[in-house]
Amino acid sequence: MKTSKLFWDGELPAQGFARLMVFGQTGAGKSTFGASMPGPRFIIAADPNASVPLHRTLGDLPRVFTPEGETSRRPAGMITVETFSDVMDAVSMLAVEGKKRGIQSIIVDSLTSVSELCIYETLGKRRGDKNDSKLSMQDYGTLFVKLDGLRHHLHQLPMHILWLAGVKRVRTTDDPNAIRPEGPDLVGQSADRFPANCQASLYIERAYVNGKSAVRLRTGSDHEVIAKDNTGTLAQYEVPDAYVLLSKMGFLPPLSESERARAVSAQESIKTPKVAGLTL
């Protein structure tokens, strides 16, 4: 594939588009959050177990906010990728067709799965093969170059980019049988490079609020999770809706009075810091 096809013809990258990362456990609500990105949306689905069936039905699910005038949440397009080369081909296609088709947001679901495909390609294997090979230092360097190239090329496109990722979990120091979330589940230096090149890297979690389970986004780091809002515009905990986040960050018009009132109400319902613990 020719690198030149990954860029808009003679144009500089457009400004004013968000680059976000949202990471969390399976079932936490990452793909559902992706459905709240501005449409039309295009989804690069790399998770064979969750993304495709979920994204096909997301249009029937409620969300916290529905922008005035928007009636559909269904994606404008989706491609299921089975190799890392498929991913790069999808980026090449979006560079040519995305602007013509009015795509506003690209959702990569998930970057963790894309990283796995990159590992298989580096080792000369395909998904499903027995992975008993060890990565050498040279392999890690190759992986970083490939994944950082993917990040660079997608971030060149004048569209909102959302990277979804799994969460890396580590054992706690005080209880060897307990585990805690730490950061995005990515390979090598990519775990630092991707969040550093996004306006926000947010942890999506299910917390217990007044005895009920609620989904929220954690925007800042604590003694456990590494999350960050590089814009300084978000609260410590945010409702899991891209429309609200992008409005606060200045990428979408400000919320109307009625939307702002609902945002305040939703914000109050997720403030409690009590979160479900994880045990092995």
Phi, psi and omega per residue, in radians:
M1 nan 2.387 -3.115
K2 -1.456 2.290 -3.123
T3 -1.052 -0.567 -3.086
S4 -1.056 -0.459 -3.126
K5 -1.251 -0.182 -3.081
L6 -1.500 -0.067 -3.083
F7 -2.081 2.680 3.049
W8 -1.189 2.503 -3.054
D9 -1.083 1.828 3.033
G10 1.195 0.137 -3.090
E11 -1.850 2.559 3.004
L12 -1.394 2.684 3.113
P13 -0.999 2.343 -3.140
A14 -1.208 2.547 3.108
Q15 -1.652 2.876 3.059
G16 1.508 0.366 3.097
F17 -2.058 2.473 -3.055
A18 -1.452 2.554 2.968
R19 -2.178 1.888 -3.044
L20 -2.093 2.635 2.954
M21 -2.184 2.307 3.047
V22 -2.225 2.150 -3.124
F23 -2.193 2.664 -3.120
G24 3.077 3.107 -3.108
Q25 -1.266 2.849 3.048
T26 -1.047 2.287 3.123
G27 1.485 0.049 -3.112
A28 -1.306 -0.395 3.132
G29 2.085 0.361 -3.108
K30 -1.126 -0.878 -3.106
S31 -1.141 -0.648 3.098
T32 -1.123 -0.690 3.052
F33 -1.058 -0.705 3.129
G34 -1.014 -0.544 -3.134
A35 -1.232 -0.200 3.110
S36 -1.630 0.020 3.074
M37 -1.187 2.672 -3.139
P38 -0.988 2.394 3.128
G39 -1.813 2.897 0.007
P40 -1.140 2.511 -3.109
R41 -1.972 2.603 3.009
F42 -2.157 2.296 -3.048
I43 -1.968 2.206 2.971
I44 -1.708 1.802 -3.009
A45 -1.716 1.982 -3.127
A46 -1.956 -0.148 3.137
D47 -1.613 1.900 -3.051
P48 -1.269 -0.236 -3.030
N49 -1.719 -0.357 -3.011
A50 -2.289 -0.778 -2.917
S51 -1.073 -0.888 -2.979
V52 -1.114 -0.945 -3.133
P53 -1.109 -0.592 -3.133
L54 -1.217 -0.820 -3.087
H55 -1.147 -0.436 3.127
R56 -1.262 -0.350 -3.087
T57 -2.013 0.037 -3.063
L58 -1.081 -0.415 -3.134
G59 -1.136 -0.297 -3.115
D60 -1.657 -0.035 -3.082
L61 -1.643 2.500 3.076
P62 -1.305 2.798 3.030
R63 -2.401 2.976 -3.059
V64 -1.096 -0.778 -3.106
F65 -2.285 2.542 2.994
T66 -2.145 1.980 -3.128
P67 -0.961 2.456 3.141
E68 -1.030 2.253 3.132
G69 1.640 -0.206 3.135
E70 -1.690 2.261 -3.074
T71 -2.049 -0.221 -3.069
S72 -2.272 2.456 3.077
R73 -1.954 0.019 -3.074
R74 -1.202 2.492 -3.129
P75 -1.192 2.599 3.096
A76 -1.314 -0.387 -3.138
G77 -2.939 2.751 3.126
M78 -2.683 2.473 3.064
I79 -2.267 2.324 3.072
T80 -1.648 2.161 -3.075
V81 -1.862 2.479 -3.140
E82 -2.065 -0.201 3.087
T83 -2.413 2.849 3.097
F84 -1.172 -0.554 3.074
S85 -1.087 -0.624 3.061
D86 -1.050 -0.690 -3.140
V87 -1.083 -0.833 -3.122
M88 -1.164 -0.589 3.066
D89 -1.132 -0.656 3.108
A90 -1.124 -0.707 3.100
V91 -1.108 -0.731 3.115
S92 -1.074 -0.738 3.129
M93 -1.125 -0.721 -3.134
L94 -1.156 -0.582 3.104
A95 -1.110 -0.525 -3.121
V96 -1.598 -0.760 -2.988
E97 -1.776 -0.372 -3.022
G98 -1.024 -0.814 -3.122
K99 -1.168 -0.688 3.139
K100 -1.091 -0.642 -3.074
R101 -1.593 0.050 3.059
G102 1.281 0.407 -3.134
I103 -1.083 2.267 3.130
Q104 -1.767 -0.523 -3.069
S105 -2.424 2.462 3.020
I106 -2.039 2.254 -3.103
I107 -2.054 2.133 3.085
V108 -1.763 1.952 -3.043
D109 -2.231 1.693 0.031
S110 -2.214 2.837 3.104
L111 -1.160 -0.528 3.070
T112 -1.065 -0.771 3.110
S113 -1.196 -0.654 3.073
V114 -1.080 -0.692 3.110
S115 -1.082 -0.687 3.106
E116 -1.104 -0.726 3.101
L117 -1.097 -0.645 3.119
C118 -1.153 -0.665 3.098
I119 -1.113 -0.801 3.123
Y120 -1.031 -0.762 -3.125
E121 -1.138 -0.699 3.136
T122 -1.114 -0.633 -3.134
L123 -1.534 -0.001 3.135
G124 1.290 0.539 -3.139
K125 -2.113 3.054 3.060
R126 -2.155 2.758 3.120
R127 -0.977 2.306 -3.116
G128 1.833 -0.383 3.069
D129 -1.225 2.658 3.084
K130 -1.168 2.143 -3.071
N131 -1.732 1.430 -3.125
D132 -1.911 0.239 -3.131
S133 -1.623 2.576 3.107
K134 -1.714 2.488 3.107
L135 -1.423 2.275 3.072
S136 -1.515 2.999 3.083
M137 -1.061 -0.640 3.095
Q138 -1.131 -0.680 3.100
D139 -1.066 -0.754 3.127
Y140 -1.084 -0.673 3.089
G141 -1.118 -0.718 3.115
T142 -1.125 -0.735 3.125
L143 -1.064 -0.763 -3.114
F144 -1.106 -0.760 -3.138
V145 -1.078 -0.765 -3.119
K146 -1.159 -0.833 -3.096
L147 -1.210 -0.646 3.115
D148 -1.223 -0.549 3.047
G149 -1.137 -0.700 3.084
L150 -1.066 -0.811 3.123
R151 -1.027 -0.824 -3.099
H152 -1.055 -0.810 -3.064
H153 -1.184 -0.721 3.119
L154 -1.187 -0.657 -3.125
H155 -1.225 -0.239 3.062
Q156 -1.308 -0.371 -3.022
L157 -1.369 2.444 3.141
P158 -1.378 1.138 3.132
M159 -2.593 2.777 3.015
H160 -1.240 2.400 3.135
I161 -2.066 2.213 3.073
L162 -2.098 2.065 3.056
W163 -1.707 2.078 3.026
L164 -1.723 2.502 -3.101
A165 -2.598 2.707 2.999
G166 -1.275 3.122 -3.113
V167 -2.018 2.379 3.049
K168 -1.391 2.292 -3.112
R169 -2.082 2.440 -3.109
V170 -2.259 2.774 3.103
R171 -1.307 2.520 3.107
T172 -1.345 2.726 -3.100
T173 -1.367 -0.490 -3.077
D174 -1.585 -0.333 3.139
D175 -2.420 1.857 -3.087
P176 -1.148 -0.245 -3.139
N177 -1.672 -0.024 -3.122
A178 -1.902 2.610 3.088
I179 -2.183 2.724 3.127
R180 -2.396 2.674 3.066
P181 -1.263 2.597 3.139
E182 -2.170 -0.925 -3.108
G183 -2.937 -3.006 3.136
P184 -1.053 2.465 3.125
D185 -1.498 1.477 -3.099
L186 -2.263 2.944 -3.028
V187 -1.608 2.275 2.976
G188 0.903 -2.318 -3.080
Q189 -1.183 -0.275 3.131
S190 -1.091 -0.503 3.137
A191 -1.081 -0.441 3.092
D192 -1.726 -0.660 -3.024
R193 -1.172 -0.787 -3.091
F194 -1.114 -0.910 3.115
P195 -1.044 -0.619 -3.109
A196 -1.175 -0.412 -3.116
N197 -1.811 0.331 3.045
C198 -2.063 2.635 3.088
Q199 -1.149 -0.456 3.112
A200 -2.690 2.469 3.020
S201 -2.130 1.887 -2.914
L202 -2.033 2.490 3.122
Y203 -1.736 2.123 3.108
I204 -1.656 2.301 -3.036
E205 -2.534 2.799 3.010
R206 -1.797 2.060 -3.126
A207 -1.970 2.769 3.083
Y208 -1.701 2.020 -3.123
V209 -2.112 2.029 -3.124
N210 0.929 0.719 3.092
G211 1.395 0.023 -3.132
K212 -2.057 2.646 3.118
S213 -1.432 2.290 3.132
A214 -2.341 2.504 3.112
V215 -1.663 2.361 3.123
R216 -2.593 2.884 3.097
L217 -1.889 2.228 3.051
R218 -1.639 2.209 -2.999
T219 -1.854 -0.102 -3.115
G220 -2.323 2.743 -3.129
S221 -1.395 2.643 2.984
D222 -2.364 -2.734 -3.120
H223 -1.274 -0.070 -3.112
E224 -2.041 -1.187 -2.956
V225 -1.629 2.418 3.074
I226 -1.694 1.696 3.103
A227 -2.283 2.698 -3.084
K228 -2.714 2.421 2.978
D229 -1.852 1.815 -3.085
N230 -1.331 -0.131 -3.133
T231 -1.643 -0.350 -3.109
G232 1.213 0.383 -3.083
T233 -1.893 -0.148 -3.032
L234 -1.783 2.695 3.062
A235 -1.343 3.000 -3.124
Q236 -1.066 -0.662 3.071
Y237 -2.208 2.360 -3.117
E238 -2.180 2.679 3.053
V239 -1.203 2.545 -3.062
P240 -1.400 1.169 3.141
D241 -2.481 2.068 -3.068
A242 -1.107 -0.546 3.141
Y243 -1.034 -0.753 3.139
V244 -1.212 -0.821 -3.107
L245 -1.054 -0.839 -3.077
L246 -1.196 -0.503 3.047
S247 -1.174 -0.771 3.127
K248 -1.130 -0.610 -3.088
M249 -1.452 -0.101 3.070
G250 1.590 0.180 3.141
F251 -1.606 -0.247 3.077
L252 -2.275 2.815 3.125
P253 -1.012 2.681 3.123
P254 -1.035 2.693 3.105
L255 -1.154 2.562 3.036
S256 -1.257 2.996 -3.114
E257 -1.057 -0.750 -3.131
S258 -1.181 -0.681 3.109
E259 -1.178 -0.658 3.122
R260 -1.127 -0.681 3.116
A261 -1.110 -0.739 3.098
R262 -1.162 -0.613 3.133
A263 -1.128 -0.743 3.119
V264 -1.085 -0.766 3.134
S265 -1.094 -0.781 -3.140
A266 -1.156 -0.632 -3.128
Q267 -1.117 -0.698 -3.135
E268 -1.122 -0.518 -3.051
S269 -1.374 -0.115 -3.087
I270 -2.140 0.257 -3.034
K271 -1.306 -0.538 -3.058
T272 -0.996 2.362 -3.112
P273 -1.471 0.023 -3.106
K274 -1.250 2.126 -3.087
V275 -2.192 2.558 3.117
A276 -1.090 2.356 3.099
G277 -1.442 2.823 3.140
L278 -2.105 2.337 3.079
T279 -2.309 2.621 3.125
L280 -1.463 nan nan
